[in-house]
Amino acid sequence: MAAIPRRTKRYPSDLTDEEWERIEPLMLPANRRGRKRMTDFREMINALRYLVRSGCGREMLPVHFGPWQTIYWWFRRLMRCFLFRTIHDVCLMLDREAAGREASPSGGVIDSQSIKAPHAKIRGYDAGKNIVGRKRHIAVDTDGRLLMVRLTPADISDSAEGQMILNAIRKRWPWVKHLFADGAYDRLKLMDKAAFLDFTVEIIRRSDTAKGFEVLPRRRVVERTFGWMSRWRRLVRDYEKRIDVAEAMIHITMGSLMLRRNAHP
């Protein structure tokens, strides 16, 4: 299998040559001292994308990717270096520029999703959704690209974690000024926090006279992002014990989507 040409894709999740050319400069450089590194980073990224896309366990990865223990060790190391988040953010800014927008967004949409987490160390109960697990709090730009994600137990309210999201957005995306949200974020403390951080939060409410399904402006964008995540089977539920590992899986997913859009417009 090692002799297969790099342009050949064994699985739909494998990196193409164009995709690898864009992220290869971001990989960790080899150590100048000590034993020569034998790990093929391209194969390691292929293995992680296969894992998230197929939803299989680490021990069930195909053997030609190499020992799963080695893949998991490198995954933890690259996660601590924020490599997956860096790949995602770089591809996001390139995709925005390709669409004729500024690299850094000025508007966004925030929302949350409660999801079952059967193996999480710390879980909570969302009484509104009747779900025991974690809650994904995300912020996206007005086209649905992921700007921020934070995971909490499901019993944490949207408005409480929304204040933490505002802090994180201000540090990571300083040009964001206008945010859209649903009625769950219309709380006094969150609005005070938004005013302090120079945000304008616009609440998009569902019409009282509407019957059945109603497409809400701006709100549909963030729901579409949740739909993109659910196509990768590892994210249908939260199977990770640690929150930082679960966030890395989300960045691998969204980074892969952005990378493919950049490499194959």
C-alpha positions as CSV (number, residue, x, y, z in Angstrom):
1,M,0.0,0.0,0.0
2,A,2.9,2.3,0.6
3,A,3.7,2.2,-3.1
4,I,0.4,3.6,-4.2
5,P,0.9,6.9,-6.0
6,R,-0.1,9.9,-4.0
7,R,-2.6,11.0,-6.6
8,T,-4.6,7.8,-6.0
9,K,-7.4,8.1,-3.4
10,R,-8.4,5.0,-1.6
11,Y,-11.2,6.6,0.3
12,P,-13.4,9.7,-0.3
13,S,-11.9,11.3,2.8
14,D,-8.3,11.1,1.6
15,L,-6.4,14.3,0.8
16,T,-5.9,15.1,-2.8
17,D,-2.6,16.4,-4.0
18,E,-4.0,20.0,-4.3
19,E,-5.3,19.8,-0.7
20,W,-2.0,18.5,0.7
21,E,0.0,21.2,-1.1
22,R,-2.0,23.8,0.8
23,I,-1.6,22.4,4.3
24,E,1.9,20.8,4.1
25,P,3.7,24.1,5.1
26,L,1.6,24.1,8.3
27,M,2.9,20.7,9.5
28,L,5.4,20.4,12.3
29,P,9.0,20.6,11.1
30,A,11.2,17.6,11.7
31,N,13.6,17.7,14.7
32,R,17.2,18.5,13.9
33,R,18.4,16.1,16.6
34,G,17.5,12.5,17.5
35,R,16.0,9.8,15.5
36,K,14.6,10.6,12.1
37,R,10.8,10.9,12.1
38,M,9.2,8.0,10.3
39,T,5.5,9.2,10.5
40,D,4.0,10.3,7.2
41,F,1.9,13.3,8.1
42,R,-0.3,13.0,5.0
43,E,-1.3,9.4,5.9
44,M,-1.9,10.5,9.5
45,I,-4.2,13.3,8.4
46,N,-5.9,10.8,6.0
47,A,-6.5,8.5,9.0
48,L,-8.0,11.2,11.1
49,R,-10.3,12.3,8.4
50,Y,-11.3,8.7,7.7
51,L,-12.1,8.2,11.4
52,V,-14.3,11.3,11.7
53,R,-16.0,10.7,8.4
54,S,-16.8,7.0,8.9
55,G,-17.4,7.2,12.6
56,C,-15.3,4.1,13.4
57,G,-13.3,3.6,16.5
58,R,-9.6,4.2,16.6
59,E,-8.8,0.5,17.0
60,M,-10.8,-0.2,13.8
61,L,-8.8,2.1,11.5
62,P,-7.5,0.2,8.4
63,V,-4.1,-1.3,9.0
64,H,-2.4,0.5,6.1
65,F,-2.7,3.8,8.0
66,G,-0.3,2.4,10.5
67,P,-0.7,1.6,14.2
68,W,-3.7,3.3,15.7
69,Q,-1.6,4.1,18.8
70,T,0.8,6.1,16.7
71,I,-2.0,8.0,15.0
72,Y,-3.6,8.8,18.3
73,W,-0.3,10.0,19.8
74,W,0.3,12.4,17.0
75,F,-3.3,13.5,17.1
76,R,-3.0,14.5,20.7
77,R,0.3,16.3,20.0
78,L,-1.0,18.3,17.0
79,M,-4.2,19.1,18.9
80,R,-2.1,20.7,21.7
81,C,-0.4,22.7,19.0
82,F,-3.8,23.9,17.7
83,L,-2.9,22.6,14.2
84,F,-6.4,21.6,13.3
85,R,-7.8,24.9,14.4
86,T,-5.1,26.7,12.4
87,I,-5.8,24.8,9.3
88,H,-9.5,25.5,9.6
89,D,-9.0,29.3,10.2
90,V,-6.5,29.7,7.3
91,C,-8.9,27.9,4.9
92,L,-11.8,29.9,6.2
93,M,-10.1,33.2,5.5
94,L,-9.0,32.0,2.0
95,D,-12.5,30.9,1.2
96,R,-13.9,34.2,2.3
97,E,-11.5,36.0,0.0
98,A,-12.3,33.7,-2.9
99,A,-16.0,34.7,-2.4
100,G,-15.1,38.4,-2.6
101,R,-15.3,39.1,1.1
102,E,-12.9,40.4,3.7
103,A,-10.8,37.7,5.3
104,S,-12.0,38.6,8.8
105,P,-15.8,38.7,9.1
106,S,-17.8,41.5,10.6
107,G,-21.1,39.7,11.2
108,G,-22.1,36.3,12.5
109,V,-24.8,34.0,13.9
110,I,-24.7,32.2,17.2
111,D,-26.7,29.2,18.3
112,S,-26.4,25.9,20.2
113,Q,-27.1,22.2,19.7
114,S,-27.7,19.6,22.4
115,I,-26.3,16.2,21.5
116,K,-26.0,12.9,23.3
117,A,-22.5,12.1,24.8
118,P,-22.6,8.6,26.1
119,H,-18.9,8.5,27.1
120,A,-18.4,12.0,28.3
121,K,-16.8,12.4,31.8
122,I,-19.1,15.4,32.6
123,R,-22.6,15.5,31.2
124,G,-25.7,17.5,31.8
125,Y,-29.4,17.2,31.2
126,D,-31.2,19.5,28.7
127,A,-34.8,19.4,29.9
128,G,-36.0,21.3,26.8
129,K,-34.6,18.7,24.4
130,N,-34.7,15.8,26.8
131,I,-31.1,15.0,26.1
132,V,-28.3,13.9,28.4
133,G,-25.0,14.9,27.0
134,R,-23.2,18.0,25.9
135,K,-24.2,21.2,24.2
136,R,-22.3,22.7,21.2
137,H,-22.2,26.4,21.2
138,I,-21.1,27.8,17.9
139,A,-20.7,31.1,16.0
140,V,-20.6,31.2,12.2
141,D,-20.3,34.0,9.7
142,T,-23.2,35.0,7.6
143,D,-22.4,32.2,5.0
144,G,-22.2,29.4,7.6
145,R,-18.4,29.1,8.1
146,L,-17.5,28.2,11.6
147,L,-15.9,31.0,13.6
148,M,-16.0,29.6,17.2
149,V,-17.1,26.4,18.9
150,R,-17.3,25.7,22.7
151,L,-18.6,22.5,24.3
152,T,-20.3,22.4,27.7
153,P,-22.6,20.0,29.6
154,A,-26.1,20.2,28.2
155,D,-27.5,21.8,31.3
156,I,-25.6,25.1,30.7
157,S,-28.0,27.7,29.3
158,D,-27.5,29.4,26.0
159,S,-27.3,32.9,27.5
160,A,-24.7,31.9,30.1
161,E,-22.3,30.3,27.6
162,G,-23.2,33.0,25.1
163,Q,-21.2,35.4,27.3
164,M,-18.1,33.2,27.0
165,I,-18.7,33.0,23.2
166,L,-18.7,36.8,23.0
167,N,-15.4,36.9,24.9
168,A,-13.8,34.3,22.6
169,I,-15.0,36.0,19.4
170,R,-13.7,39.4,20.4
171,K,-10.2,37.9,21.0
172,R,-10.1,35.7,17.9
173,W,-12.2,37.6,15.4
174,P,-11.8,41.3,16.5
175,W,-13.7,42.8,13.5
176,V,-17.0,41.1,14.3
177,K,-19.6,43.7,15.3
178,H,-23.0,42.4,14.6
179,L,-24.5,39.0,15.8
180,F,-27.8,37.3,15.1
181,A,-29.4,35.0,17.7
182,D,-32.6,33.4,18.7
183,G,-34.8,34.3,21.7
184,A,-32.8,32.1,24.1
185,Y,-30.0,34.8,24.0
186,D,-32.3,37.7,24.8
187,R,-31.2,38.0,28.4
188,L,-30.1,41.1,30.3
189,K,-26.7,39.9,31.4
190,L,-25.8,38.8,27.9
191,M,-27.0,42.1,26.4
192,D,-24.9,44.0,28.9
193,K,-21.9,41.9,28.1
194,A,-22.4,42.5,24.4
195,A,-22.7,46.2,24.9
196,F,-19.5,46.2,27.0
197,L,-17.6,44.3,24.2
198,D,-19.1,46.6,21.5
199,F,-21.3,43.9,19.9
200,T,-24.8,44.5,18.5
201,V,-26.9,41.4,19.1
202,E,-30.1,41.2,16.9
203,I,-32.7,38.7,18.1
204,I,-34.5,36.9,15.3
205,R,-37.9,35.6,16.6
206,R,-40.4,33.3,15.1
207,S,-43.7,34.8,14.1
208,D,-46.5,34.2,16.5
209,T,-48.9,33.7,13.7
210,A,-46.7,31.2,11.8
211,K,-47.9,27.6,11.5
212,G,-45.6,24.7,10.9
213,F,-42.1,25.1,9.6
214,E,-40.9,28.7,8.9
215,V,-37.5,29.6,7.4
216,L,-36.1,32.4,9.5
217,P,-33.6,34.9,8.0
218,R,-30.0,34.4,9.2
219,R,-31.0,31.6,11.6
220,R,-31.1,29.1,8.8
221,V,-27.4,29.6,8.2
222,V,-26.3,28.2,11.5
223,E,-28.7,25.3,11.2
224,R,-27.2,24.5,7.9
225,T,-23.7,24.4,9.6
226,F,-25.1,21.8,12.1
227,G,-26.3,19.8,9.1
228,W,-22.8,19.9,7.6
229,M,-21.4,18.5,10.9
230,S,-23.9,15.7,11.1
231,R,-22.8,14.3,7.7
232,W,-19.5,13.2,9.4
233,R,-20.6,10.2,11.4
234,R,-18.3,10.8,14.3
235,L,-20.2,14.0,15.1
236,V,-23.7,12.5,15.0
237,R,-23.1,11.9,18.7
238,D,-20.3,13.1,20.9
239,Y,-18.2,10.0,21.5
240,E,-15.3,11.7,23.1
241,K,-14.5,11.7,26.9
242,R,-12.6,14.9,26.8
243,I,-14.0,18.2,25.6
244,D,-10.8,19.4,23.9
245,V,-10.7,16.1,21.8
246,A,-14.4,16.7,20.8
247,E,-13.6,20.3,19.7
248,A,-10.6,19.0,17.7
249,M,-12.9,16.6,15.8
250,I,-15.2,19.5,14.9
251,H,-12.2,21.5,13.6
252,I,-11.0,18.5,11.5
253,T,-14.5,18.3,10.0
254,M,-15.0,21.9,9.2
255,G,-11.4,22.4,8.2
256,S,-11.7,19.5,5.7
257,L,-14.8,21.1,4.2
258,M,-13.1,24.5,3.8
259,L,-9.9,22.9,2.4
260,R,-11.9,21.0,-0.2
261,R,-13.6,24.2,-1.3
262,N,-10.3,26.0,-1.6
263,A,-8.5,23.3,-3.5
264,H,-11.4,22.4,-5.8
265,P,-13.5,25.5,-6.3
